Amino acid sequence: VVFPEGTRNKDYDSPLNDFKAGSFKIPAVTDNKIVPIAIWGTQVVLNTHIRWKRYPVFMHYLPVIDPADFSGNTIKLASTCQQLVQAEIDKMRSQHPHLVKDFSKGKDYLKYLR
């Protein structure tokens, strides 16, 4: 597992940070396929100021990407993966607007379930 942003993104509304091309060099050289995963919702769970740690986290597996299709160009590969993951995260945000509004401020998730 590689997290190509290189750091945590703590904001529900901000776009992903740039994916680092270096994180795609190993699959490009070894000709291993990449399974991008869009993860959204960890912004609250990983917040050190919120004590109660029971919040939804969504993971969507995206179609497999073959690095051979990019002829070793890891910059283009990183950009393509970032665009795919960002598009999926944007979908998750739009499907769960209450999570963006309420839980980014640390509100109780159980109230959302009721």
ABEGO torsion letter per residue (X at the ends): XBBAAGBBBABAABBBBBBBAAAAAAAAAAGBBBBBBBBBGAAAAABAABABABBBBBBBBBBBBBAAAAGGBAAAAAAAAAAAAAAAAAAAAAABAAAAAAAAAGBBAAAAAX
